[in-house]
Amino acid sequence: MGAVASTMAAKFAFFPPVPPSYEVAEYGAAGKLRMTGASVKEDVDVLMLKTKRGNRIVAIYVKNPSAALTVLYSHGNAADVGQMCELFCELSVHLKVNLMGYDYSGYGQSTGKPSEQNTYADVEAVYECLLQKYGAKEENIILYGQSVGSGPTLDLAMRLPKLRSVVLHSPILSGLRVMYPVKRTYWFDIYKNIDKIPFVRCPVLVIHGTADDVVDWSHGKKLWELCKEKYEPLWIKGGDHCDLETFPQYIKHLKKFVSVIEKYPGSRNKDKPPAIAEDQPENTRSSTDCREPRISTDRRERSRPNQPEKARNSIDRFSEIVRSVGLCNIHCFRSPATTGV
């Protein structure tokens, strides 16, 4: 029974795009890699990394010259880095961060087969690359996990005591809980995020859509409640599973989060900034759903001459680019036979 359920959960968890959206080729005397078939800027590094499980995975590194922080992005299901690259570049610009994304084993041009354990080895290989090749430090890294990517993100985060912060975007409590309303964790479940998040020791931002019909909003809310260091969550009213980036409040709230985290490197200690939420009463969390608590920070921005129009134009441009990427047709955790993915 357990083996059957585990196999079924794994089948529902991984839908790599077929065919991949890109190819990887060598160019130049140095044998550097580049992506073909995808919109990739010339200054984006394309890498092939070997994991401890013997697979070779594709990763891309987007450098921002003014960045103090680096985001390690674990993408959602039914997507690969060829599809995500333009979004990665936009996030790097808007958040003023370096950003590294990667394809899980069996996704894109990465070798091997998709599995829970392989994704853990994948994200670890990318993290080690950030440290060794790009000189990043643990305390300056933000782990970002979208949907199924919340699994490898939290698995790594719970093992990094100096990590700067974590972002969970439409996260799952566990693989089995996406399909069935189980009340406890079974040994054959995958991505047991519900059991791991209490061990994460850095500020955590949770973003979830209230109309998510793939991973219910309750997953994000429960994970937020279990965080040791809660940052003000973003519950996007009417947001579905794969369209949150198209809402203006997505990039606005994310920029605010990165700004706060960058200014308060000691937030896990006594210098905790006001935006890092303590255990809040239920009525305060309800007001967050209506996005009221963020008004005070917006007022500070409005007091600056000419700032609001520039910010709005920037946010509108970001939303337009996200829509053009076409990620909103992705249906994670659903059989391709029923969704056409």
LUMRO-66532 format. One record per residue (C-alpha): x, y, z. Coordinates in Angstrom, 2 decimals, decimal comma. Each point is the difference from the previous one (the first is absolute). Layout:
REM LUMRO-66532
site x=X	y=Y	z=Z
...
***
This chain:
REM LUMRO-66532
site x=0,00	y=0,00	z=0,00
site x=2,75	y=2,43	z=0,99
site x=2,08	y=-0,74	z=-3,11
site x=-3,01	y=0,48	z=-2,24
site x=-0,90	y=3,31	z=1,61
site x=3,61	y=1,22	z=-0,16
site x=0,27	y=-0,87	z=-3,69
site x=-3,30	y=1,72	z=-0,69
site x=1,08	y=3,13	z=1,86
site x=3,26	y=0,10	z=-1,96
site x=-1,86	y=-0,28	z=-3,30
site x=-2,19	y=2,92	z=0,93
site x=2,96	y=2,07	z=1,16
site x=2,14	y=0,21	z=-3,16
site x=-1,05	y=1,20	z=-3,45
site x=3,16	y=1,11	z=-1,86
site x=-0,83	y=1,82	z=-3,25
site x=0,22	y=-2,30	z=-3,01
site x=1,81	y=0,94	z=-2,12
site x=2,27	y=2,32	z=2,02
site x=-0,27	y=3,67	z=-0,90
site x=3,73	y=0,34	z=-0,66
site x=3,24	y=-1,72	z=-0,94
site x=3,54	y=0,50	z=1,31
site x=2,98	y=0,41	z=-2,30
site x=3,68	y=0,85	z=0,38
site x=1,50	y=3,04	z=-1,69
site x=3,37	y=1,70	z=-0,14
site x=3,48	y=-1,35	z=0,64
site x=-0,67	y=-0,18	z=3,74
site x=-2,95	y=-2,32	z=-0,53
site x=-2,50	y=2,26	z=1,78
site x=-3,61	y=-1,10	z=-0,01
site x=-2,96	y=1,87	z=-1,39
site x=-3,71	y=-0,67	z=-0,31
site x=-1,69	y=-0,20	z=-3,37
site x=-3,72	y=0,16	z=-0,60
site x=-0,58	y=2,23	z=3,04
site x=0,20	y=3,73	z=0,64
site x=3,30	y=0,28	z=1,87
site x=2,13	y=3,12	z=0,37
site x=3,66	y=-0,23	z=-0,93
site x=1,19	y=0,83	z=3,52
site x=-1,90	y=-2,94	z=1,56
site x=2,28	y=-2,89	z=0,99
site x=-1,18	y=-3,44	z=-1,10
site x=1,48	y=-2,85	z=2,04
site x=-0,09	y=-3,77	z=0,15
site x=0,41	y=-1,22	z=3,60
site x=0,58	y=-3,52	z=1,24
site x=-2,03	y=-1,12	z=3,02
site x=1,03	y=-2,48	z=2,69
site x=-2,47	y=-2,48	z=-1,51
site x=1,89	y=0,05	z=-3,30
site x=-2,38	y=2,14	z=-2,08
site x=1,00	y=3,06	z=-2,00
site x=-2,39	y=2,91	z=0,35
site x=-0,33	y=3,27	z=-1,88
site x=0,21	y=3,23	z=2,00
site x=0,00	y=3,66	z=-0,99
site x=1,52	y=2,91	z=1,92
site x=-1,25	y=3,55	z=-0,47
site x=2,40	y=2,58	z=1,42
site x=-1,07	y=3,42	z=1,26
site x=3,01	y=2,33	z=0,54
site x=-1,75	y=1,86	z=2,84
site x=-1,14	y=-3,15	z=1,85
site x=0,87	y=-0,76	z=3,59
site x=-2,21	y=-3,10	z=0,16
site x=-0,43	y=-3,09	z=-2,17
site x=-3,23	y=-1,90	z=-0,63
site x=0,10	y=-3,75	z=-0,60
site x=-3,27	y=-0,69	z=-1,83
site x=-1,61	y=-3,49	z=-0,10
site x=-2,72	y=0,25	z=-2,64
site x=-3,44	y=-1,57	z=-0,10
site x=-1,25	y=-3,01	z=-1,87
site x=-0,43	y=-0,42	z=-3,77
site x=2,57	y=2,74	z=-0,68
site x=3,69	y=0,10	z=-0,85
site x=2,65	y=2,70	z=0,16
site x=-0,44	y=0,83	z=-3,67
site x=-3,54	y=1,14	z=0,78
site x=1,02	y=1,66	z=3,26
site x=3,13	y=1,84	z=-1,18
site x=-1,71	y=3,27	z=-0,98
site x=-1,83	y=0,10	z=3,34
site x=3,29	y=-0,67	z=1,83
site x=1,62	y=2,95	z=-1,78
site x=-2,89	y=2,30	z=0,88
site x=0,06	y=-1,07	z=3,66
site x=3,73	y=0,62	z=0,13
site x=-0,51	y=3,56	z=-1,27
site x=-3,04	y=0,88	z=2,12
site x=1,27	y=-1,55	z=3,23
site x=3,64	y=1,06	z=-0,58
site x=1,28	y=-3,50	z=0,70
site x=2,11	y=-2,60	z=-1,68
site x=-2,19	y=-2,95	z=-0,91
site x=0,77	y=-3,64	z=-0,70
site x=-2,62	y=-2,37	z=-1,33
site x=0,34	y=-3,59	z=-1,06
site x=-1,79	y=-2,99	z=-1,49
site x=-0,69	y=-3,05	z=2,10
site x=1,36	y=-3,35	z=-1,13
site x=-2,09	y=-1,11	z=-2,99
site x=-1,15	y=3,56	z=-0,76
site x=1,17	y=1,98	z=-3,02
site x=3,46	y=-1,24	z=-1,00
site x=0,83	y=-1,34	z=3,47
site x=0,76	y=-3,71	z=0,07
site x=-1,58	y=-2,65	z=2,22
site x=-3,59	y=-0,41	z=1,09
site x=-2,13	y=2,29	z=2,16
site x=-0,30	y=-1,19	z=3,59
site x=-0,20	y=1,50	z=3,46
site x=3,50	y=-1,07	z=0,96
site x=1,45	y=1,22	z=-3,28
site x=-1,47	y=3,48	z=0,53
site x=1,69	y=0,16	z=3,41
site x=3,34	y=-0,86	z=-1,62
site x=-0,71	y=2,48	z=-2,81
site x=-0,57	y=3,02	z=2,26
site x=3,02	y=-0,94	z=2,09
site x=2,22	y=-0,05	z=-3,10
site x=-1,25	y=3,44	z=-1,02
site x=0,56	y=1,37	z=3,51
site x=3,57	y=-1,34	z=0,02
site x=0,59	y=1,62	z=-3,39
site x=-1,10	y=3,36	z=1,39
site x=2,50	y=-0,33	z=2,83
site x=2,94	y=-1,31	z=-1,98
site x=-0,30	y=1,60	z=-3,45
site x=-1,71	y=3,30	z=0,80
site x=1,27	y=0,61	z=3,53
site x=-3,45	y=0,33	z=1,53
site x=-0,34	y=-0,38	z=3,76
site x=-2,71	y=-1,92	z=1,80
site x=-1,11	y=3,10	z=1,89
site x=-0,55	y=1,88	z=-3,29
site x=-2,14	y=-2,64	z=-1,72
site x=-3,78	y=-0,02	z=-0,30
site x=-1,58	y=-3,35	z=-0,86
site x=-3,12	y=0,33	z=-2,17
site x=-2,28	y=-3,01	z=-0,53
site x=-3,04	y=0,02	z=-2,27
site x=-2,64	y=-2,73	z=0,31
site x=1,85	y=-3,34	z=-0,17
site x=3,21	y=2,03	z=0,34
site x=-0,97	y=0,69	z=3,61
site x=1,11	y=-3,60	z=0,70
site x=3,71	y=0,29	z=-0,87
site x=0,00	y=3,58	z=1,32
site x=-1,11	y=-0,95	z=3,51
site x=2,12	y=-3,14	z=0,07
site x=3,08	y=2,14	z=-0,60
site x=-1,14	y=2,91	z=2,18
site x=-0,39	y=-2,13	z=3,11
site x=3,70	y=-0,94	z=-0,29
site x=1,33	y=3,57	z=-0,36
site x=0,07	y=1,82	z=3,35
site x=1,37	y=3,28	z=-1,42
site x=-2,32	y=0,25	z=-3,01
site x=-1,28	y=3,54	z=-0,63
site x=-3,63	y=-0,88	z=-0,81
site x=-2,49	y=-2,23	z=-1,82
site x=-2,84	y=0,78	z=-2,42
site x=-2,76	y=-2,59	z=-0,47
site x=-2,16	y=0,63	z=-3,05
site x=-3,22	y=-2,08	z=-0,18
site x=1,68	y=-2,64	z=2,20
site x=-1,23	y=-3,47	z=0,89
site x=-0,33	y=-1,55	z=3,46
site x=0,97	y=-3,35	z=-1,55
site x=-0,55	y=-1,89	z=-3,23
site x=-2,74	y=-2,21	z=1,38
site x=-1,84	y=2,91	z=1,59
site x=-0,41	y=1,62	z=-3,41
site x=-2,15	y=-2,94	z=-1,07
site x=-1,59	y=-1,16	z=3,26
site x=-0,98	y=1,88	z=3,19
site x=2,10	y=-2,24	z=2,26
site x=0,46	y=1,15	z=3,59
site x=3,36	y=-1,60	z=0,72
site x=3,24	y=-0,70	z=-1,84
site x=0,46	y=-3,48	z=-1,45
site x=3,42	y=-1,51	z=-0,55
site x=-0,62	y=-0,36	z=-3,74
site x=-0,92	y=3,66	z=-0,51
site x=2,34	y=2,29	z=-1,96
site x=1,18	y=3,54	z=0,72
site x=-1,04	y=0,03	z=3,65
site x=0,25	y=3,78	z=0,28
site x=-2,43	y=0,09	z=2,90
site x=2,52	y=-1,88	z=2,13
site x=3,06	y=1,93	z=-1,18
site x=-1,01	y=3,65	z=0,20
site x=0,19	y=0,20	z=3,83
site x=3,74	y=-0,64	z=-0,34
site x=0,60	y=2,98	z=-2,32
site x=1,70	y=2,73	z=2,03
site x=-0,22	y=3,02	z=-2,30
site x=-2,82	y=2,37	z=-1,03
site x=-2,54	y=-1,65	z=-2,33
site x=-2,29	y=1,78	z=-2,44
site x=-3,00	y=-2,03	z=-1,21
site x=-1,87	y=1,03	z=-3,15
site x=-3,22	y=-1,77	z=-0,99
site x=-3,10	y=0,70	z=-2,07
site x=-3,37	y=-0,19	z=1,72
site x=-1,56	y=-1,61	z=-3,10
site x=2,69	y=-2,64	z=-0,53
site x=-1,81	y=-3,07	z=-1,35
site x=3,13	y=-2,16	z=-0,24
site x=1,62	y=0,44	z=3,42
site x=-2,60	y=1,37	z=2,38
site x=0,72	y=3,27	z=1,79
site x=-0,15	y=-1,93	z=3,29
site x=3,44	y=-1,48	z=-0,83
site x=1,64	y=3,42	z=-0,01
site x=-1,86	y=1,17	z=3,10
site x=0,94	y=-3,10	z=2,01
site x=3,67	y=0,26	z=-0,98
site x=0,01	y=3,67	z=1,00
site x=-1,51	y=-0,86	z=3,38
site x=2,77	y=-2,56	z=0,58
site x=2,86	y=2,41	z=-0,84
site x=2,32	y=0,93	z=2,84
site x=0,69	y=3,41	z=-1,55
site x=-3,06	y=1,22	z=-1,84
site x=0,19	y=2,82	z=-2,50
site x=-3,25	y=1,73	z=-0,93
site x=-1,55	y=-2,43	z=-2,53
site x=-1,54	y=0,94	z=-3,32
site x=-3,40	y=-1,55	z=-0,62
site x=-0,93	y=1,08	z=-3,53
site x=-3,77	y=0,31	z=-0,22
site x=-1,23	y=-1,85	z=-3,09
site x=3,47	y=-1,32	z=-0,80
site x=0,23	y=-3,49	z=-1,50
site x=2,91	y=-2,42	z=0,09
site x=2,00	y=1,24	z=-2,96
site x=-0,91	y=3,66	z=-0,44
site x=1,18	y=1,71	z=3,18
site x=2,86	y=1,81	z=-1,77
site x=-2,56	y=1,85	z=-2,12
site x=-1,49	y=1,77	z=3,04
site x=1,67	y=3,38	z=0,75
site x=0,15	y=-0,73	z=3,74
site x=2,22	y=-3,05	z=-0,68
site x=3,10	y=1,89	z=-1,10
site x=-0,78	y=2,92	z=2,31
site x=-0,13	y=-2,19	z=3,11
site x=3,01	y=-2,04	z=-1,11
site x=2,08	y=3,15	z=-0,52
site x=-0,97	y=1,22	z=3,45
site x=0,99	y=-3,35	z=1,51
site x=3,42	y=-0,05	z=-1,67
site x=0,60	y=3,60	z=1,05
site x=-0,82	y=-0,76	z=3,63
site x=2,09	y=-3,17	z=0,04
site x=2,96	y=1,80	z=-1,56
site x=-0,10	y=2,83	z=2,54
site x=-0,40	y=-2,23	z=3,02
site x=2,57	y=-2,82	z=-0,29
site x=-0,34	y=-0,60	z=3,74
site x=-3,77	y=-0,43	z=-0,11
site x=0,22	y=-3,43	z=1,55
site x=1,41	y=1,58	z=3,13
site x=-1,11	y=2,91	z=2,19
site x=0,09	y=2,46	z=-2,92
site x=-3,14	y=-1,48	z=-1,52
site x=-1,61	y=2,52	z=-2,39
site x=-3,67	y=0,97	z=0,42
site x=-1,05	y=-1,77	z=-3,20
site x=1,08	y=-3,36	z=1,41
site x=-3,23	y=-1,20	z=1,53
site x=-0,28	y=-1,68	z=3,36
site x=-2,78	y=-2,51	z=0,67
site x=-2,92	y=2,18	z=-0,98
site x=-3,59	y=-0,29	z=1,18
site x=-2,53	y=-1,32	z=-2,50
site x=-1,61	y=3,39	z=-0,61
site x=3,36	y=1,45	z=-1,06
site x=0,54	y=-2,79	z=-2,49
site x=-3,46	y=0,59	z=-1,43
site x=0,85	y=3,63	z=-0,65
site x=3,02	y=-1,17	z=-1,97
site x=-2,38	y=-1,73	z=-2,40
site x=-1,39	y=3,43	z=-0,82
site x=3,55	y=1,34	z=-0,36
site x=-0,56	y=2,79	z=2,57
site x=3,22	y=-0,31	z=2,08
site x=2,21	y=0,94	z=-2,96
site x=-1,50	y=3,48	z=-0,34
site x=2,42	y=1,61	z=2,47
site x=3,08	y=-0,90	z=-2,04
site x=-1,70	y=1,16	z=-3,19
site x=-0,46	y=3,47	z=1,55
site x=3,74	y=0,35	z=0,44
site x=0,47	y=-0,71	z=-3,69
site x=-2,68	y=2,51	z=-0,99
site x=1,76	y=2,79	z=1,89
site x=2,91	y=-0,15	z=-2,43
site x=-0,30	y=2,29	z=-3,06
site x=-0,87	y=-1,80	z=-3,25
site x=0,52	y=-3,40	z=1,62
site x=-3,55	y=-1,44	z=-0,24
site x=-0,40	y=0,35	z=-3,77
site x=3,42	y=-1,51	z=-0,63
site x=-0,77	y=-2,88	z=2,35
site x=-3,39	y=-0,63	z=-1,59
site x=1,51	y=-0,02	z=-3,48
site x=2,66	y=-2,45	z=1,15
site x=-2,59	y=-2,31	z=1,57
site x=-2,27	y=0,19	z=-3,04
site x=2,93	y=-0,88	z=-2,27
site x=0,90	y=-2,94	z=2,20
site x=-3,60	y=-1,32	z=-0,14
site x=-0,11	y=0,36	z=-3,78
site x=3,23	y=-1,96	z=-0,42
site x=-1,23	y=-2,77	z=2,30
site x=-3,19	y=-0,31	z=-2,04
site x=2,04	y=-0,17	z=-3,20
site x=2,05	y=-2,91	z=1,38
site x=-3,16	y=-2,10	z=-0,03
site x=0,48	y=-1,80	z=3,30
site x=-3,64	y=0,44	z=0,98
site x=-1,06	y=-3,05	z=-1,99
site x=2,03	y=-2,36	z=2,17
site x=-2,08	y=-2,40	z=2,10
site x=2,17	y=-1,61	z=2,64
site x=-0,92	y=-3,28	z=1,70
site x=-2,52	y=-0,87	z=-2,69
site x=0,31	y=-2,82	z=-2,45
site x=1,07	y=1,23	z=-3,45
site x=-2,74	y=-2,20	z=-1,48
site x=-2,65	y=2,15	z=1,68
site x=1,59	y=3,43	z=-0,37
site x=1,62	y=-0,10	z=-3,40
site x=3,35	y=1,01	z=1,52
***
